[in-house]
Amino acid sequence: MRALRPDRTLVVLLLFGFSAGLPLPLTGFTLRQWFAEAGVSLGAIGLTALIGLAYTLKFLWAPLLDHARPPLAWLGRRRGWLAAVQVALAAAILALGFTDPAHDAEATVLVAITVAILSATQDIAIDAFRIESLPPERQGLGLAAYVWGYRIALLVANAGALGIVELAGWRAAFAVMGGLMAAGLATTLVLAREPLPPGAPPPASWAARLRLAVIDPFRDFLRRPGWPLILGFVALFKLGEALAGVMAAPFYRALGFSRLDVAAVSGVFGMAATLAGVTLGGILVARIGVARALIATGLGQMLSNLMYVALAEAGRSVPLLWAQVAVENVTDGLADAAFVAYLSGLTSVAFTATQYALLSSLAAVPLRTLGAAGGFLAEAMGWTRFFLLTTAAALPGMGLMLILLSRFPPDREAKPR
């Protein structure tokens, strides 16, 4: 019977994944749905993508959580930071519901930025906890548990929050989401065990720590042949998807879809489509290799934006909405699997975590920066031409990808068999 008991650490990581995923839609899709219903202009809605820069730039203050004394030091280094941040994050989410974007959108944005910064800080602490709590051979299991919790939270904070809005309003939705952060706090205080400190002490000086954490991994990467092309490709591969995704919520609203329409299609169905895409993408990479999988899935990701065009031309068609979300989520999941495999192959063994974090942050830059212009482009061009533009926006990344794969094939495929 003992073998049937769930692994304590994996349960903790599942719950931490839930705690990490919950705030993301509240500063992204769900927030933009709220803004659209409040009559905020498309240009201003697009600018909310900049809120997510906190997730892209979190590596800047990550050393603080490694080396500074946590606010609740009696809990230990990781749990001391986690508990303090989770309390603040729950309060910030609750406060977000007391703002009103229809009358003071700036105040809503400021509180949302606070939520994003606290959420990114929680991510740093959870990632450190996960890595330090499991031996290398169990890191894959730990990450899988975390991802499932994260995905469940995205469903709750997206479709679940919109369902609560339909019944009780926006303030109640944010109050419930803030209350659900108690799951993360309870996990930190009751279930989680403080991981053992790393065996080797960190360098004494901040300069040495900065060199070890950032400069050495950068320097190592810049020795790689073709690194400017690699960075350009990583930054541009998701550009078309980023431009389209930022404007999805106001687009659905403009076509006349209700909250319940959006909640239904973006709920279990949307999550299942994404997970199916990721699973199929992993199989595809294993079958045909990273290079060919990247080409095939990148093309599918680009062409999937044409489903937005079809929906824009059709108007409020619920069956076509389901088809559009299915195609978009499956193709994005496929492309994500191939893209992650490619990024993982770019990292050096000595700097795997840091280089992957930096590359994945670079990949998110278009969503957080160029994606912010999506609202102004949609206002100026109209929905059909805007989504045609998002399709074409994927072409530079595809071009760089073909050059890279021909000149610098992935290591695993470059070796003779």
Stockholm file with secondary structure:
# STOCKHOLM 1.0

chainA/1-417         MRALRPDRTLVVLLLFGFSAGLPLPLTGFTLRQWFAEAGVSLGAIGLTALIGLAYTLKFLWAPLLDHARPPLAWLGRRRGWLAAVQVALAAAILALGFTDPAHDAEATVLVAITVAILSATQDIAIDAFRIESLPPERQGLGLAAYVWGYRIALLVANAGALGIVELAGWRAAFAVMGGLMAAGLATTLVLAREPLPPGAPPPASWAARLRLAVIDPFRDFLRRPGWPLILGFVALFKLGEALAGVMAAPFYRALGFSRLDVAAVSGVFGMAATLAGVTLGGILVARIGVARALIATGLGQMLSNLMYVALAEAGRSVPLLWAQVAVENVTDGLADAAFVAYLSGLTSVAFTATQYALLSSLAAVPLRTLGAAGGFLAEAMGWTRFFLLTTAAALPGMGLMLILLSRFPPDREAKPR
#=GR chainA/1-417 SS CGGGSCCHHHHHHHHHHHHHHTHHHHTTHHHHHHHHHTTCCHHHHHHGGGGGHHHHSGGGTHHHHHHSCCTTGGGCHHHHHHHHHHHHHHHHHHHHHTCCHHHHHHHHHHHHHHHHHHHHHHHHHHHHHHHHHSCGGGHHHHHHHHHHHHHHHHHIIIIIHHHHHHHHCHHHHHHHHHHHTHHHHHIIIIICCCCCCCSSCCCSSHHHHHIIIIIHHHHHHTTSTTHHHHHHHHHHTTHHHHHHHHTHHHHHHHHTCCHHHHHHHHTHHHHHHHHHHHHHHHHHHHHHCHHHHHHHHHHHHHHHTHHHHHHHHHCSCHHHHHHHHHHHHHHHHHHHHHHHHHHHHHSCGGGHHHHHHHHHHHHHHHHHTGGGGHHHHHHHHCHHHHHHHHHHTTHHHHHHHHHHHHHSCCHHHHSCC
#=GC SS_cons         CGGGSCCHHHHHHHHHHHHHHTHHHHTTHHHHHHHHHTTCCHHHHHHGGGGGHHHHSGGGTHHHHHHSCCTTGGGCHHHHHHHHHHHHHHHHHHHHHTCCHHHHHHHHHHHHHHHHHHHHHHHHHHHHHHHHHSCGGGHHHHHHHHHHHHHHHHHIIIIIHHHHHHHHCHHHHHHHHHHHTHHHHHIIIIICCCCCCCSSCCCSSHHHHHIIIIIHHHHHHTTSTTHHHHHHHHHHTTHHHHHHHHTHHHHHHHHTCCHHHHHHHHTHHHHHHHHHHHHHHHHHHHHHCHHHHHHHHHHHHHHHTHHHHHHHHHCSCHHHHHHHHHHHHHHHHHHHHHHHHHHHHHSCGGGHHHHHHHHHHHHHHHHHTGGGGHHHHHHHHCHHHHHHHHHHTTHHHHHHHHHHHHHSCCHHHHSCC
//
